[in-house]
Amino acid sequence: MFEKLFTTVVLILTLFLQNLFVLPVRHAQDVQLKAVLIADIHADADFTRDRMDNMREMFAAIGRTQNDADTIVMAGDLTNSGSFLEYVHLQNCLNAYCRIPDRVPEMGNHDSWNHSDDPDYGNAERYFKSFCRWNGIKTENVYYTKRVNGVPFIVLGVEACDFGDPYHSETQLNWFERELNAAVTEGTPVFVVCHRDFRNLGESAGRMRQILTDASLAASAPIIFVSGHYHTIGANTYKQQNDKLIFLNLPSMQYTDDRGLMFLAEVTANTVTLTGTYILPNAPAQGYAYTIAY
């Protein structure tokens, strides 16, 4: 009881104070958007665990080195089991350590589980939407579109307890097709955020690929499909299907051998750069830097 009361009070305080000490820092003027891309945070309900100490260290490093970023994109598995307390700890950690006030969260399979020993999607969905509201996103669904500096982020989300077979409803896929087709007409890069790789979406995989391929053929700027789930960096990290459709699979923010990897995305008037970066030393990951011209 005391722990719940304490964490609630801390959440209220950090929500109130989250932007009070954030000093605005601008990136280069020719950069329209700078985004930090991370995945598989797995916030824990027990904030004394090593995993939570590591998470705080990762966010503190991002806060120190990337405070000129416009947004931080979290591509699923924000929590370990979709519990309210895990979201509270993640929000408090972001507010206390990370100096990037704009956030784009996405619901992964762990977030849809709401306690792996007693699945409850209704609560999982409610807690994810609460986390979105704490970060200024009002959405009736677990999927939504958000624009940051004019760049669209189309965020997908699973709609059932998903520990093996990800489920995206026909309603969500139809919505996604409309949103993506409209976004590509704007002439700016589009980021699609989906925790699972497009090939690992169960029954949705074929439809998802067709939507992406069709939209890319009409696009004048790149579509970047950002996923996570596998925790690793390697041969499947980057794939370019054509000159306008790119798949970027993010490693885990904290479950890699070096204790922290992210990608930095920068959008200019005619390029998108994606740079794999070790979080603690703020050093590029050799062999994982990509530039897409348009």
C-alpha positions in Angstrom: 0.0 0.0 0.0 2.8 2.4 0.9 4.7 1.7 -2.3 1.6 2.4 -4.4 1.0 5.7 -2.6 4.7 6.7 -2.8 4.9 6.0 -6.6 1.7 7.8 -7.2 2.9 10.9 -5.4 6.2 10.7 -7.3 4.4 10.4 -10.6 2.3 13.5 -9.9 5.3 15.5 -8.9 7.4 14.5 -11.9 4.4 15.1 -14.3 4.2 18.6 -12.8 8.0 19.2 -12.9 9.0 17.3 -16.0 9.7 20.3 -18.2 10.7 22.8 -15.5 14.5 22.2 -15.8 14.7 21.3 -19.4 16.8 23.9 -21.3 16.0 24.1 -25.0 18.9 23.0 -27.2 18.7 23.2 -30.9 20.3 20.9 -33.4 21.8 22.1 -36.7 19.5 24.5 -38.5 19.4 22.3 -41.7 18.0 19.4 -39.6 14.2 19.4 -39.7 13.9 16.6 -37.2 16.2 14.7 -34.8 14.7 11.6 -33.2 16.1 9.1 -30.7 14.8 5.6 -31.6 14.8 2.9 -28.9 12.9 -0.3 -28.3 12.5 -3.0 -25.7 12.9 -1.0 -22.5 11.1 -3.6 -20.3 10.5 -1.4 -17.3 10.0 -3.4 -14.1 7.5 -3.1 -11.3 10.4 -3.6 -8.8 12.4 -0.4 -9.1 15.3 -1.8 -7.0 16.2 -4.5 -9.6 19.5 -4.2 -11.6 17.3 -3.9 -14.8 15.9 -0.7 -13.4 19.3 0.7 -12.4 20.4 0.0 -15.9 17.4 1.7 -17.4 18.0 4.8 -15.3 21.6 4.9 -16.5 20.6 4.5 -20.1 18.0 7.4 -19.9 20.5 9.6 -18.0 23.0 9.1 -20.8 20.4 9.9 -23.4 19.4 13.0 -21.5 23.0 14.2 -21.3 24.0 13.5 -24.9 20.8 13.9 -27.0 19.0 16.9 -25.4 18.9 18.5 -28.8 16.6 15.8 -30.1 13.0 16.7 -30.9 11.5 13.5 -29.8 12.2 10.0 -28.4 10.4 7.1 -30.1 9.8 3.9 -28.0 9.0 1.1 -30.4 7.3 -1.3 -28.0 7.9 -3.4 -24.9 7.9 -0.3 -22.8 7.2 -2.5 -19.8 7.8 -6.1 -18.9 4.2 -7.1 -18.2 2.0 -4.1 -19.0 1.3 -3.3 -15.3 0.4 0.2 -14.1 3.3 0.3 -11.7 5.8 -0.4 -14.5 4.4 2.5 -16.5 4.7 4.7 -13.5 8.3 3.8 -13.0 9.0 4.4 -16.7 7.3 7.8 -16.7 9.2 8.8 -13.5 12.5 7.7 -15.0 11.8 9.6 -18.3 10.8 12.8 -16.4 13.7 12.6 -13.9 16.6 11.6 -16.3 15.7 12.2 -19.9 15.7 15.8 -21.2 13.6 15.1 -24.3 10.0 16.2 -23.4 8.3 14.9 -26.6 7.7 11.2 -26.7 6.2 8.7 -29.2 5.4 5.4 -27.4 4.1 2.2 -29.0 2.5 -0.9 -27.5 4.5 -4.2 -27.8 3.7 -7.7 -27.0 4.9 -7.4 -23.3 2.8 -4.3 -22.9 -0.3 -6.1 -24.1 0.1 -8.9 -21.6 -0.8 -7.2 -18.3 0.9 -9.8 -16.0 2.1 -12.9 -17.8 0.6 -15.1 -15.1 -2.9 -13.6 -15.5 -3.4 -11.9 -18.9 -5.8 -9.0 -19.0 -5.8 -7.1 -22.2 -8.5 -4.6 -21.0 -6.2 -3.3 -18.2 -3.2 -3.5 -20.5 -4.9 -1.3 -23.0 -6.1 1.2 -20.4 -2.6 1.5 -18.8 -1.0 2.1 -22.2 -3.5 4.9 -23.0 -2.8 6.4 -19.6 0.9 6.5 -20.4 0.1 8.1 -23.7 -2.0 10.8 -21.9 0.8 11.5 -19.5 2.9 12.3 -22.6 0.4 14.5 -24.2 -1.1 12.0 -26.6 -4.9 11.6 -26.5 -6.0 8.5 -28.4 -9.1 6.4 -28.3 -7.1 3.4 -29.7 -3.7 1.7 -29.2 -2.8 3.1 -32.6 -2.5 6.8 -33.6 -0.7 9.3 -35.8 1.5 12.1 -34.4 3.5 14.8 -36.2 6.7 16.1 -34.9 8.1 19.1 -36.8 5.9 18.2 -39.7 7.1 14.6 -39.9 4.4 11.9 -39.5 4.8 9.1 -37.1 2.2 6.4 -37.7 2.1 4.2 -34.6 0.5 0.7 -34.7 -0.4 -1.4 -31.7 -1.5 -5.0 -30.9 -5.2 -5.4 -30.0 -5.1 -8.6 -28.0 -2.9 -10.4 -25.4 0.1 -11.0 -27.7 2.8 -13.4 -26.6 2.9 -15.4 -29.8 0.5 -14.3 -32.4 0.3 -10.5 -32.9 -3.1 -9.3 -33.8 -4.0 -6.2 -35.7 -7.7 -5.8 -36.5 -9.0 -5.2 -40.0 -10.2 -1.8 -38.6 -6.6 -0.9 -37.7 -5.2 -2.1 -41.0 -7.7 -0.1 -42.9 -7.0 2.9 -40.8 -3.2 2.4 -41.4 -3.7 2.2 -45.1 -5.6 5.5 -45.2 -3.1 7.2 -42.9 -0.1 6.1 -44.8 -1.5 6.9 -48.2 -2.4 10.4 -47.0 1.0 10.9 -45.3 3.1 10.1 -48.4 1.3 12.8 -50.4 2.9 15.4 -48.1 6.4 14.9 -49.5 8.1 14.4 -46.2 9.5 11.1 -44.8 7.1 9.0 -42.9 8.0 6.8 -39.8 5.8 3.7 -39.2 6.3 2.4 -35.7 5.4 -1.3 -35.1 7.0 -3.5 -32.4 7.1 -6.6 -34.5 9.0 -6.9 -37.8 6.6 -6.8 -40.7 7.4 -10.4 -41.5 6.5 -11.5 -38.0 3.0 -10.1 -37.9 1.1 -13.4 -38.2 -2.0 -13.1 -40.4 -1.4 -9.4 -40.8 2.0 -9.8 -42.5 0.9 -10.1 -46.1 -1.6 -7.2 -45.9 1.0 -5.0 -44.0 3.6 -5.6 -46.7 1.1 -4.8 -49.5 0.1 -1.6 -47.8 3.7 -0.5 -47.4 4.8 -1.5 -50.9 1.8 0.2 -52.6 2.4 3.4 -50.6 6.1 3.4 -51.3 5.4 3.3 -55.1 3.5 6.6 -54.7 5.9 8.2 -52.3 8.4 11.0 -53.1 10.1 10.6 -49.7 11.1 7.5 -47.7 8.9 5.4 -45.5 10.9 4.0 -42.6 9.3 1.0 -40.8 10.7 1.0 -37.3 10.4 -2.3 -35.3 12.0 -4.0 -32.3 11.3 -7.3 -30.4 14.5 -9.3 -31.2 16.8 -7.3 -28.9 19.8 -7.7 -31.2 21.7 -5.8 -33.9 22.9 -7.7 -36.9 22.0 -8.8 -40.5 18.3 -8.1 -40.0 18.8 -4.6 -38.6 18.4 -2.8 -41.9 16.7 -3.7 -45.2 15.8 -1.5 -48.1 13.1 -3.0 -50.2 13.2 -0.2 -52.8 14.4 3.4 -52.9 11.4 4.6 -50.8 10.8 1.7 -48.4 13.2 1.0 -45.5 12.9 -1.5 -42.6 14.9 -0.7 -39.5 14.8 -3.3 -36.7 16.0 -1.7 -33.4 18.1 -3.6 -30.8 17.0 -3.5 -27.2 17.9 -0.3 -25.4 19.4 -2.3 -22.5 19.5 -6.0 -23.3 22.5 -6.0 -25.6 25.9 -7.2 -24.5 27.2 -3.6 -24.4 24.3 -2.6 -22.2 22.8 -0.1 -24.5 22.1 0.6 -28.2 19.8 3.1 -30.0 19.5 4.7 -33.4 19.5 8.4 -34.1 17.3 9.6 -37.0 17.9 13.0 -38.7 15.7 14.4 -41.4 16.8 17.2 -43.7 15.2 18.6 -46.8 16.6 15.8 -49.0 18.1 13.1 -46.7 17.2 10.8 -43.8 20.2 9.5 -41.8 19.9 6.5 -39.4 22.9 6.0 -37.2 23.3 3.1 -34.7 24.7 4.5 -31.5 26.1 3.0 -28.3 24.2 4.9 -25.5 26.7 5.2 -22.7 29.8 6.4 -24.7 27.6 8.1 -27.3 29.6 6.5 -30.0 28.5 5.2 -33.4 28.1 1.5 -34.0 30.5 0.7 -36.8 28.7 -0.5 -39.9 25.3 0.7 -38.9 25.0 4.1 -40.4 22.7 4.7 -43.4 21.8 7.7 -45.5 18.7 7.7 -47.7 18.5 10.5 -50.2 15.2 11.7 -51.7 
